[in-house]
């Protein structure tokens, strides 16, 4: 009773006062410490049990393995596995499920499969542990095969099974399997289960199926904060920002309070829409619900920066007490995107004062800012500092920024030399940046070189063909320009630019 009520101090006191302790009393206390208390104490109790010459049962071993998973102690878990083999419980389904879960959490797939194969009589909990282990280690295709196997073995999936396999379908963007599993859900007793329905919506969103998602969402009898946030986050990731804000408005009129992740997603949508009034309403809503933490503050910085209100972004930045690297990068990127290079460089200097190491994202923003403002010397210095002082190996993005830095300043030969001396072969993004710089400077000869390099890399990418056509037009080669234009596929025309004016804005 004390153990189940989570009053473990009283349970231990009663246990110590017992004149005689049996396997049931040990099992109860070991299980309770594994779930609610101190997992290390569960190990101590097992050791005590073994010294009393008592034989552990499957429940004690299962709880002990669960304690190892909780402590992320693989070495101790493997020692328990040895004891399990010694006492002959390796074929027990209850114990084997705990072993499968432990090995899955530590990424030991071969050990996971061995533990599974040793089990003679299997149940749905064991298959759930297998699906979870594969999914946790990015083996989602095998997780789907495991689901098919359990169906053929005539096991009935439960909510954990369905949610787990739908997660794998979402990761794989596998609409065909996902829709079939949806059929299984509708025929099961879990057709109205909020966890399963949320997993279904996440799968459909990841597969780009918005109508199906919203249909499920509208039909849900019960919604929690996770289901609301899943829809809002999914719509935001698909750039359906107006829809995301509308769903958030509906959520605010319900009895479910948004959490940190909800606010972060809708603030991103407000920023993408450059909707400062909506963003301020969301900010006020966040303050009202008391969920303005560092994670949300970073999203607020992003929103105000995207709306061009850098003063408010900086005010928020200065108010944040303990700043993580994401917060610094958000503010530096905001300054960089709006051409405030000196402010961005000043923040980089402040990071050193606060003993915070910049990462590759920091330098992408700084180098991009330097390239847009023509600060070649500063860009070169930052590139060298990144390598020598901070030990960051430059990625493709950094090299692309440097090529654009040289090219935009008119140093095309230097940009070409920089590409030739890269430690790896330049990819399409590097040559596209170089081609754009050649067009900017009117260097047709080097542009042709870039064009030849791009041939075969992008399979006649439409944006490149438009760029080449424009270059031919500028030098009067109208026939060549027309040939390049004709190569652009009819079904993938270059998306035209657009402008929009907002005439009204409803408040949240």
DOMIDO-69509 format. One record per residue (C-alpha): x, y, z. Coordinates in steps of 0.02 Angstrom, whole numbers, plus 32768, in hexadecimal, padded with zeros to 4 digits. Example, Ala and Ser with C-alpha at 12.3 -4.5 7.8 and 13.67 -1.06 7.14 Angstrom:
BEGIN
X = 8267	Y = 7F1F	Z = 8186
X = 82AC	Y = 7FCB	Z = 8165
***
This chain:
BEGIN
X = 8000	Y = 8000	Z = 8000
X = 8089	Y = 807D	Z = 8030
X = 80ED	Y = 8050	Z = 7F94
X = 8059	Y = 8069	Z = 7F1E
X = 8031	Y = 810F	Z = 7F72
X = 80E7	Y = 8144	Z = 7F4F
X = 810D	Y = 815A	Z = 8009
X = 81AB	Y = 80F2	Z = 7FFD
X = 81F6	Y = 812F	Z = 80A1
X = 8168	Y = 80DD	Z = 8100
X = 8176	Y = 8042	Z = 8092
X = 8231	Y = 8032	Z = 80BA
X = 8213	Y = 804E	Z = 8172
X = 818F	Y = 7FC5	Z = 8175
X = 8202	Y = 7F52	Z = 8111
X = 8291	Y = 7F6B	Z = 818D
X = 821F	Y = 7F43	Z = 8220
X = 81E2	Y = 7E9F	Z = 81D3
X = 8222	Y = 7E0B	Z = 823A
X = 8224	Y = 7DA0	Z = 819D
X = 822B	Y = 7DD6	Z = 80E8
X = 81F7	Y = 7D6C	Z = 8055
X = 8201	Y = 7D79	Z = 7F98
X = 815E	Y = 7DDB	Z = 7F8C
X = 8198	Y = 7E64	Z = 8003
X = 823E	Y = 7E75	Z = 7FA7
X = 81E7	Y = 7E74	Z = 7EFF
X = 816D	Y = 7EFD	Z = 7F34
X = 81F6	Y = 7F70	Z = 7F75
X = 826D	Y = 7F53	Z = 7EE3
X = 81E2	Y = 7F76	Z = 7E66
X = 81AC	Y = 8015	Z = 7EC2
X = 825D	Y = 805A	Z = 7ECB
X = 8276	Y = 8034	Z = 7E13
X = 81D8	Y = 8093	Z = 7DE1
X = 81C8	Y = 8120	Z = 7E60
X = 825F	Y = 8128	Z = 7ED1
X = 8319	Y = 810B	Z = 7ECB
X = 834B	Y = 808B	Z = 7E46
X = 83F4	Y = 8072	Z = 7E9C
X = 8398	Y = 803D	Z = 7F38
X = 8340	Y = 7FB8	Z = 7ED0
X = 83ED	Y = 7F70	Z = 7EA7
X = 841C	Y = 7F71	Z = 7F60
X = 837C	Y = 7F13	Z = 7F8B
X = 839D	Y = 7E90	Z = 7F05
X = 844C	Y = 7E77	Z = 7F4A
X = 8403	Y = 7E63	Z = 7FF8
X = 8385	Y = 7DE4	Z = 7FB6
X = 840E	Y = 7D7C	Z = 7F64
X = 8474	Y = 7D7B	Z = 8006
X = 83DC	Y = 7D31	Z = 8060
X = 83DF	Y = 7CA0	Z = 7FE4
X = 8336	Y = 7CCE	Z = 7F9D
X = 8316	Y = 7CA7	Z = 7EE5
X = 82E3	Y = 7D42	Z = 7E80
X = 8247	Y = 7D32	Z = 7E16
X = 821B	Y = 7D7E	Z = 7D6D
X = 81CD	Y = 7E19	Z = 7DBC
X = 826B	Y = 7E43	Z = 7E1D
X = 82D9	Y = 7E2E	Z = 7D83
X = 8263	Y = 7E95	Z = 7D18
X = 8262	Y = 7F23	Z = 7D98
X = 8320	Y = 7F1C	Z = 7DA9
X = 8339	Y = 7F29	Z = 7CEC
X = 82BD	Y = 7FBB	Z = 7CE7
X = 8326	Y = 8011	Z = 7D6E
X = 83C1	Y = 7FFB	Z = 7D01
X = 8367	Y = 804B	Z = 7C6D
X = 8332	Y = 80DC	Z = 7CDD
X = 83E6	Y = 80F8	Z = 7D17
X = 8429	Y = 80DA	Z = 7C66
X = 849F	Y = 805B	Z = 7CB4
X = 84C1	Y = 7FDC	Z = 7C2B
X = 8551	Y = 7F88	Z = 7C87
X = 84E6	Y = 7F5F	Z = 7D1E
X = 8458	Y = 7F2A	Z = 7CAB
X = 84C9	Y = 7EAD	Z = 7C53
X = 84FD	Y = 7E67	Z = 7CFB
X = 8446	Y = 7E4D	Z = 7D25
X = 8432	Y = 7DF8	Z = 7C7C
X = 84B8	Y = 7D7D	Z = 7CB5
X = 8454	Y = 7D5A	Z = 7D53
X = 83B7	Y = 7D43	Z = 7CEA
X = 8411	Y = 7CC0	Z = 7C82
X = 8451	Y = 7C6C	Z = 7D21
X = 83A3	Y = 7C5D	Z = 7D6C
X = 8355	Y = 7C29	Z = 7CC6
X = 82E1	Y = 7CBE	Z = 7CA8
X = 8328	Y = 7CEE	Z = 7BFD
X = 8293	Y = 7C9B	Z = 7BA6
X = 8213	Y = 7CF1	Z = 7C17
X = 81AD	Y = 7D72	Z = 7BB6
X = 819A	Y = 7DEA	Z = 7C49
X = 8256	Y = 7DF0	Z = 7C69
X = 8282	Y = 7DEB	Z = 7BB0
X = 8216	Y = 7E84	Z = 7B8D
X = 827C	Y = 7EE8	Z = 7C0C
X = 831E	Y = 7EAC	Z = 7BBB
X = 82E0	Y = 7EDB	Z = 7B0D
X = 82B1	Y = 7F88	Z = 7B4D
X = 8359	Y = 7FA2	Z = 7BA2
X = 83C1	Y = 7F6D	Z = 7B0C
X = 8354	Y = 7FD8	Z = 7A99
X = 8373	Y = 8071	Z = 7B05
X = 842E	Y = 8054	Z = 7AF8
X = 842E	Y = 8033	Z = 7A3C
X = 8467	Y = 7F7E	Z = 7A49
X = 83F9	Y = 7F37	Z = 79C0
X = 8451	Y = 7E8F	Z = 79B5
X = 843B	Y = 7E71	Z = 7A70
X = 8386	Y = 7EAC	Z = 7A63
X = 8362	Y = 7E2D	Z = 79D9
X = 83BC	Y = 7DA1	Z = 7A38
X = 8353	Y = 7DC3	Z = 7AD3
X = 82B6	Y = 7DC1	Z = 7A67
X = 82E5	Y = 7D1C	Z = 7A12
X = 8301	Y = 7CC7	Z = 7ABA
X = 824E	Y = 7CE7	Z = 7AF2
X = 81DD	Y = 7C52	Z = 7AD6
X = 8131	Y = 7C99	Z = 7AFA
X = 811B	Y = 7D4B	Z = 7ABC
X = 8098	Y = 7DD1	Z = 7ADD
X = 806A	Y = 7E7D	Z = 7A9A
X = 80D4	Y = 7ED8	Z = 7B1D
X = 816F	Y = 7E81	Z = 7AD9
X = 8147	Y = 7EB6	Z = 7A27
X = 8129	Y = 7F68	Z = 7A64
X = 81D7	Y = 7F67	Z = 7AB2
X = 8220	Y = 7F28	Z = 7A0D
X = 81C8	Y = 7FAE	Z = 79A5
X = 81FF	Y = 8034	Z = 7A22
X = 82B3	Y = 7FF6	Z = 7A1F
X = 82BD	Y = 7FF7	Z = 7961
X = 8269	Y = 80A1	Z = 7954
X = 82D9	Y = 80ED	Z = 79D9
X = 8371	Y = 80B8	Z = 7973
X = 8331	Y = 80F9	Z = 78CB
X = 8307	Y = 804A	Z = 788C
X = 8254	Y = 8078	Z = 7861
X = 8246	Y = 8004	Z = 77CC
X = 826E	Y = 7F6F	Z = 783D
X = 81F0	Y = 7FB3	Z = 78BB
X = 816B	Y = 7FA9	Z = 7832
X = 819E	Y = 7EF6	Z = 780A
X = 8190	Y = 7ECD	Z = 78C3
X = 80DE	Y = 7F11	Z = 78C3
X = 80B1	Y = 7EA6	Z = 782C
X = 80FB	Y = 7E0E	Z = 7885
X = 8091	Y = 7E28	Z = 7921
X = 7FF4	Y = 7E39	Z = 78B6
X = 801C	Y = 7D95	Z = 785D
X = 803A	Y = 7D45	Z = 7908
X = 7F85	Y = 7D74	Z = 7934
X = 7FB2	Y = 7DF1	Z = 79BD
X = 7F3A	Y = 7E82	Z = 79D6
X = 7F93	Y = 7F2C	Z = 79D2
X = 7F72	Y = 7F9F	Z = 7A66
X = 7F83	Y = 805C	Z = 7A71
X = 8040	Y = 8052	Z = 7A8E
X = 8056	Y = 7FE3	Z = 79F5
X = 7FF0	Y = 8055	Z = 7984
X = 8041	Y = 80F6	Z = 79C2
X = 80EE	Y = 80A9	Z = 79AF
X = 80D7	Y = 8068	Z = 78FE
X = 8082	Y = 810B	Z = 78C6
X = 811B	Y = 8168	Z = 7904
X = 8187	Y = 80FB	Z = 7893
X = 8113	Y = 811F	Z = 7800
X = 8123	Y = 81D9	Z = 7825
X = 81E2	Y = 81D1	Z = 7827
X = 81E4	Y = 8170	Z = 7783
X = 815E	Y = 81E1	Z = 7735
X = 8109	Y = 813D	Z = 7709
X = 8056	Y = 816E	Z = 76DE
X = 8025	Y = 80C4	Z = 7697
X = 804D	Y = 8063	Z = 7737
X = 800D	Y = 80F0	Z = 77A3
X = 7F63	Y = 80F4	Z = 774F
X = 7F56	Y = 8036	Z = 775F
X = 7F7C	Y = 8041	Z = 7818
X = 7EF7	Y = 80C8	Z = 7822
X = 7E7D	Y = 8042	Z = 77E6
X = 7EB9	Y = 7FD0	Z = 7872
X = 7E9C	Y = 805E	Z = 78EF
X = 7DEA	Y = 807D	Z = 78B4
X = 7DBF	Y = 7FC5	Z = 78CB
X = 7E0D	Y = 7FBD	Z = 7978
X = 7DD2	Y = 7FF5	Z = 7A24
X = 7E51	Y = 8082	Z = 7A1D
X = 7DFB	Y = 80E4	Z = 7992
X = 7DD6	Y = 8171	Z = 7A0D
X = 7E78	Y = 8164	Z = 7A71
X = 7EC8	Y = 8211	Z = 7A79
X = 7F7B	Y = 81CC	Z = 7A74
X = 7F59	Y = 8163	Z = 79D9
X = 7EFA	Y = 81F0	Z = 7983
X = 7F89	Y = 8268	Z = 79A5
X = 8005	Y = 81EC	Z = 795B
X = 7F93	Y = 81DC	Z = 78C2
X = 7F8F	Y = 8299	Z = 78AA
X = 804B	Y = 82A5	Z = 78BB
X = 8060	Y = 821D	Z = 7837
X = 7FEB	Y = 8272	Z = 77BD
X = 803E	Y = 831B	Z = 77D8
X = 80EB	Y = 82D2	Z = 77BB
X = 80A6	Y = 8287	Z = 7718
X = 805F	Y = 8330	Z = 76E4
X = 7FA8	Y = 82FC	Z = 76F6
X = 7F58	Y = 8395	Z = 7745
X = 7EA2	Y = 836D	Z = 771B
X = 7EAC	Y = 82C2	Z = 776D
X = 7EFE	Y = 830F	Z = 7806
X = 7E7A	Y = 8395	Z = 781E
X = 7DEE	Y = 8316	Z = 7800
X = 7E31	Y = 82A8	Z = 788D
X = 7E4B	Y = 833F	Z = 78FC
X = 7D99	Y = 837E	Z = 78E6
X = 7D51	Y = 82D1	Z = 7908
X = 7DB5	Y = 82B7	Z = 79A9
X = 7D44	Y = 82A6	Z = 7A41
X = 7DD1	Y = 82D2	Z = 7AB7
X = 7E68	Y = 8341	Z = 7A9A
X = 7EFC	Y = 8365	Z = 7B09
X = 7F89	Y = 83E4	Z = 7AFD
X = 7FF4	Y = 8367	Z = 7A9C
X = 7F71	Y = 834E	Z = 7A14
X = 7F58	Y = 840A	Z = 7A00
X = 8013	Y = 8429	Z = 79FC
X = 802F	Y = 839D	Z = 797E
X = 7FB7	Y = 83EF	Z = 7903
X = 7FFA	Y = 84A0	Z = 791D
X = 80B0	Y = 8467	Z = 7911
X = 808D	Y = 83FD	Z = 7876
X = 8035	Y = 848B	Z = 781C
X = 80C5	Y = 8500	Z = 7848
X = 8145	Y = 8485	Z = 7803
X = 80E1	Y = 847A	Z = 7761
X = 80E2	Y = 8539	Z = 7752
X = 8025	Y = 8540	Z = 776A
X = 803B	Y = 85CD	Z = 77E5
X = 7F8E	Y = 861B	Z = 77D5
X = 7F40	Y = 8572	Z = 77FD
X = 7FB4	Y = 855A	Z = 7891
X = 7F83	Y = 8603	Z = 78DB
X = 7EC9	Y = 85DC	Z = 78C1
X = 7ED9	Y = 8535	Z = 791B
X = 7F34	Y = 858D	Z = 79A9
X = 7EA5	Y = 860B	Z = 79B7
X = 7E29	Y = 857C	Z = 79C4
X = 7E96	Y = 852A	Z = 7A49
X = 7E95	Y = 85CA	Z = 7AB0
X = 7DD7	Y = 85C6	Z = 7AB5
X = 7DD9	Y = 8511	Z = 7AF4
X = 7DFD	Y = 84D1	Z = 7BA2
X = 7EAC	Y = 8495	Z = 7B73
X = 7F3C	Y = 8506	Z = 7BA0
X = 7FCD	Y = 8515	Z = 7B22
X = 807A	Y = 84DC	Z = 7B5A
X = 8129	Y = 8514	Z = 7B2D
X = 812C	Y = 84AF	Z = 7A8B
X = 8084	Y = 84F5	Z = 7A54
X = 80BF	Y = 85A9	Z = 7A6B
X = 8164	Y = 8586	Z = 7A15
X = 810C	Y = 8543	Z = 797A
X = 8089	Y = 85CC	Z = 796A
X = 810D	Y = 8654	Z = 7986
X = 816F	Y = 860C	Z = 78F4
X = 80D2	Y = 861C	Z = 7889
X = 80B8	Y = 86D0	Z = 78C1
X = 816B	Y = 86F6	Z = 7893
X = 815A	Y = 86A4	Z = 77E7
X = 80BD	Y = 870C	Z = 77C7
X = 8115	Y = 87AA	Z = 7806
X = 807A	Y = 87C0	Z = 7870
X = 80B8	Y = 8829	Z = 7900
X = 800B	Y = 8848	Z = 794A
X = 7FE2	Y = 878F	Z = 794F
X = 808F	Y = 876E	Z = 7996
X = 8076	Y = 87EC	Z = 7A22
X = 7FCE	Y = 879C	Z = 7A4C
X = 8022	Y = 86F1	Z = 7A57
X = 80AB	Y = 873E	Z = 7AC4
X = 8027	Y = 8785	Z = 7B3A
X = 7FCE	Y = 86DD	Z = 7B3C
X = 8071	Y = 8687	Z = 7B6C
X = 808B	Y = 8700	Z = 7BFC
X = 7FD7	Y = 86E2	Z = 7C35
X = 7FF1	Y = 8625	Z = 7C39
X = 809D	Y = 8634	Z = 7C89
X = 80FC	Y = 85D1	Z = 7C05
X = 817E	Y = 8650	Z = 7BD2
X = 821E	Y = 85EE	Z = 7BED
X = 82C3	Y = 85ED	Z = 7B91
X = 827F	Y = 857D	Z = 7B07
X = 81EB	Y = 85F1	Z = 7AE8
X = 8258	Y = 868C	Z = 7AF8
X = 82C4	Y = 864E	Z = 7A69
X = 8227	Y = 863E	Z = 79FD
X = 81F1	Y = 86EC	Z = 7A32
X = 829B	Y = 872E	Z = 79FB
X = 8282	Y = 86D9	Z = 7953
X = 81D3	Y = 8720	Z = 793E
X = 8201	Y = 87D4	Z = 7967
X = 829C	Y = 87C8	Z = 78F9
X = 823B	Y = 8782	Z = 7864
X = 81BF	Y = 8811	Z = 787A
X = 8250	Y = 888C	Z = 7875
X = 823A	Y = 88C7	Z = 792A
X = 82EF	Y = 88B3	Z = 795D
X = 82DF	Y = 8927	Z = 79F3
X = 8261	Y = 88B2	Z = 7A45
X = 82CB	Y = 881C	Z = 7A17
X = 8363	Y = 8868	Z = 7A6B
X = 82FE	Y = 889A	Z = 7B03
X = 82C3	Y = 87E6	Z = 7B16
X = 8373	Y = 87A7	Z = 7AFB
X = 83B8	Y = 8816	Z = 7B84
X = 832E	Y = 87E0	Z = 7BFD
X = 8356	Y = 8727	Z = 7BED
X = 83C1	Y = 86F4	Z = 7C80
X = 841E	Y = 8655	Z = 7C50
X = 842F	Y = 8654	Z = 7B93
X = 8451	Y = 85B5	Z = 7B32
X = 84A9	Y = 85B0	Z = 7A89
X = 8401	Y = 85AA	Z = 7A2E
X = 83CF	Y = 8653	Z = 7A78
X = 8473	Y = 86A4	Z = 7A45
X = 8467	Y = 865C	Z = 7996
X = 83B4	Y = 869A	Z = 7982
X = 83E6	Y = 874C	Z = 79AD
X = 8484	Y = 8748	Z = 7943
X = 8421	Y = 8704	Z = 78AE
X = 839E	Y = 878C	Z = 78C5
X = 8423	Y = 8814	Z = 78BC
X = 8477	Y = 87BF	Z = 7829
X = 83D6	Y = 87AF	Z = 77C3
X = 83AF	Y = 8867	Z = 77DA
X = 845E	Y = 88A2	Z = 77AD
X = 8495	Y = 88D3	Z = 785D
X = 8541	Y = 8885	Z = 784E
X = 8597	Y = 88E8	Z = 78D7
X = 8511	Y = 88B7	Z = 7956
X = 8522	Y = 8800	Z = 7921
X = 85E0	Y = 8808	Z = 7937
X = 85C9	Y = 885E	Z = 79DE
X = 855E	Y = 87CD	Z = 7A1B
X = 85E2	Y = 8753	Z = 79DF
X = 8660	Y = 87B0	Z = 7A4B
X = 85E8	Y = 87AB	Z = 7ADF
X = 85DE	Y = 86ED	Z = 7ACE
X = 8698	Y = 86E3	Z = 7AF3
X = 8681	Y = 8751	Z = 7B8D
X = 85FA	Y = 86D9	Z = 7BCB
X = 866B	Y = 8642	Z = 7BA7
X = 85EE	Y = 85FC	Z = 7B2B
X = 8633	Y = 85A1	Z = 7A94
X = 85E2	Y = 85CD	Z = 79ED
X = 85AD	Y = 853F	Z = 7979
X = 85A1	Y = 852A	Z = 78BD
X = 84F8	Y = 8585	Z = 78B7
X = 8546	Y = 861E	Z = 7907
X = 85CA	Y = 862A	Z = 787F
X = 8550	Y = 860C	Z = 77F0
X = 84F0	Y = 86A6	Z = 782A
X = 858D	Y = 870F	Z = 7845
X = 85DA	Y = 86E0	Z = 779D
X = 8535	Y = 86FE	Z = 7744
X = 8529	Y = 87AB	Z = 7793
X = 85DB	Y = 87D5	Z = 775C
X = 85B9	Y = 879B	Z = 76AA
X = 851C	Y = 8806	Z = 769A
X = 8576	Y = 88A0	Z = 76D9
X = 8618	Y = 8885	Z = 7677
X = 8685	Y = 8871	Z = 7712
X = 8703	Y = 87FD	Z = 76C1
X = 8790	Y = 880F	Z = 7740
X = 871B	Y = 87F3	Z = 77D4
X = 86D3	Y = 875A	Z = 777E
X = 877F	Y = 870F	Z = 7760
X = 87B1	Y = 8730	Z = 7815
X = 8712	Y = 86DC	Z = 7856
X = 872D	Y = 8646	Z = 77E6
X = 87DE	Y = 8630	Z = 782A
X = 87A5	Y = 864A	Z = 78DF
X = 8720	Y = 85C6	Z = 78C8
X = 87A3	Y = 8545	Z = 7896
X = 8838	Y = 8573	Z = 7901
X = 87F0	Y = 85BE	Z = 79A0
X = 874B	Y = 8560	Z = 79B1
X = 877C	Y = 84BE	Z = 795B
X = 86E1	Y = 84B9	Z = 78EC
X = 86FA	Y = 845E	Z = 7848
X = 86A9	Y = 84C6	Z = 77BD
X = 860E	Y = 847A	Z = 776E
X = 85C9	Y = 8495	Z = 76BF
X = 8562	Y = 8529	Z = 76FF
X = 85FE	Y = 8583	Z = 773C
X = 8658	Y = 8569	Z = 7698
X = 85BF	Y = 85A6	Z = 7639
X = 85BF	Y = 8645	Z = 76A3
X = 8677	Y = 8663	Z = 767D
X = 865E	Y = 8648	Z = 75C2
X = 85CE	Y = 86C3	Z = 75C6
X = 8639	Y = 873C	Z = 762E
X = 86C2	Y = 873E	Z = 75AA
X = 864B	Y = 873A	Z = 7517
X = 85DA	Y = 87C6	Z = 7553
X = 8673	Y = 8833	Z = 7570
X = 86AC	Y = 8812	Z = 74BD
X = 873C	Y = 879C	Z = 74E7
X = 8701	Y = 8710	Z = 7474
X = 87AE	Y = 86C8	Z = 7454
X = 87CC	Y = 86C1	Z = 750E
X = 8724	Y = 866B	Z = 7525
X = 8754	Y = 85ED	Z = 749F
X = 87FB	Y = 85CC	Z = 74F5
X = 87A0	Y = 85B7	Z = 759B
X = 872F	Y = 8533	Z = 754D
X = 87C4	Y = 84D8	Z = 7500
X = 881F	Y = 84CF	Z = 75A8
X = 878B	Y = 848E	Z = 760C
X = 87B0	Y = 83EB	Z = 766B
X = 871B	Y = 8396	Z = 7616
X = 86CC	Y = 83A4	Z = 756B
X = 8656	Y = 8437	Z = 7558
X = 85A0	Y = 8406	Z = 754A
X = 8511	Y = 8457	Z = 74EA
X = 84F0	Y = 84DA	Z = 7570
X = 85A3	Y = 851D	Z = 7563
X = 85A0	Y = 8527	Z = 74A5
X = 84F3	Y = 8577	Z = 74A7
X = 8533	Y = 8600	Z = 751A
X = 85CA	Y = 8617	Z = 74A7
X = 8559	Y = 861F	Z = 740D
X = 84ED	Y = 86A2	Z = 7461
X = 8589	Y = 8709	Z = 748A
X = 85C3	Y = 86FA	Z = 73D4
X = 851B	Y = 873C	Z = 7399
X = 8526	Y = 87CB	Z = 7416
X = 85D1	Y = 87FD	Z = 73D2
X = 85AA	Y = 87D8	Z = 731B
X = 8636	Y = 8757	Z = 7307
X = 85F0	Y = 86E7	Z = 727F
X = 868B	Y = 8679	Z = 726F
X = 8691	Y = 8643	Z = 7325
X = 85D3	Y = 8631	Z = 7324
X = 85E4	Y = 85B1	Z = 7298
X = 8663	Y = 8553	Z = 7302
X = 85E8	Y = 854F	Z = 7394
X = 855E	Y = 851A	Z = 731E
X = 85C4	Y = 8485	Z = 72E0
X = 85EB	Y = 8452	Z = 7393
X = 8532	Y = 8457	Z = 73BC
X = 8505	Y = 83E9	Z = 7327
X = 84E0	Y = 833C	Z = 7369
X = 84DA	Y = 8377	Z = 741D
X = 842B	Y = 83BD	Z = 7419
X = 83E3	Y = 8367	Z = 7381
X = 83BA	Y = 840D	Z = 732F
X = 8374	Y = 8461	Z = 73C9
X = 82F5	Y = 84E5	Z = 7397
X = 8339	Y = 8571	Z = 7404
X = 83E5	Y = 855A	Z = 73B6
X = 839C	Y = 855A	Z = 7307
X = 8343	Y = 85FF	Z = 732B
X = 83E7	Y = 8648	Z = 736C
X = 8446	Y = 860E	Z = 72D1
X = 83BE	Y = 864D	Z = 725D
X = 83C4	Y = 86F9	Z = 72AE
X = 8481	Y = 86FE	Z = 7298
X = 8474	Y = 86D3	Z = 71DF
X = 83F3	Y = 875B	Z = 71CC
X = 8462	Y = 87DD	Z = 721F
X = 84F1	Y = 87BD	Z = 71A4
X = 847C	Y = 87B8	Z = 710D
X = 8480	Y = 86FC	Z = 70ED
X = 83C6	Y = 86F0	Z = 70D0
X = 83C5	Y = 8645	Z = 707C
X = 8425	Y = 85F6	Z = 710C
X = 83B3	Y = 864D	Z = 7188
X = 831A	Y = 8606	Z = 7131
X = 8365	Y = 8556	Z = 7131
X = 8382	Y = 855E	Z = 71EC
X = 82D0	Y = 859B	Z = 7208
X = 8287	Y = 850E	Z = 71A0
X = 82DF	Y = 848D	Z = 720F
X = 8279	Y = 84C5	Z = 72A4
X = 81F8	Y = 843D	Z = 72C4
X = 8144	Y = 8470	Z = 72B3
X = 810F	Y = 8423	Z = 7358
X = 819A	Y = 8477	Z = 73BC
X = 819E	Y = 852C	Z = 7387
X = 8201	Y = 85A3	Z = 73F3
X = 818D	Y = 85E6	Z = 7478
X = 8172	Y = 86A0	Z = 7458
X = 8191	Y = 8720	Z = 74DF
X = 80FD	Y = 8773	Z = 7531
X = 80CE	Y = 87FE	Z = 75A8
X = 8039	Y = 8809	Z = 761C
X = 7FE0	Y = 888D	Z = 7680
X = 7F7D	Y = 8862	Z = 771A
X = 7EDC	Y = 88C9	Z = 7720
X = 7E9B	Y = 888C	Z = 77C9
X = 7ED2	Y = 8822	Z = 785A
X = 7E61	Y = 87D3	Z = 78DB
X = 7EA8	Y = 87D0	Z = 798A
X = 7EC0	Y = 8730	Z = 79EB
***
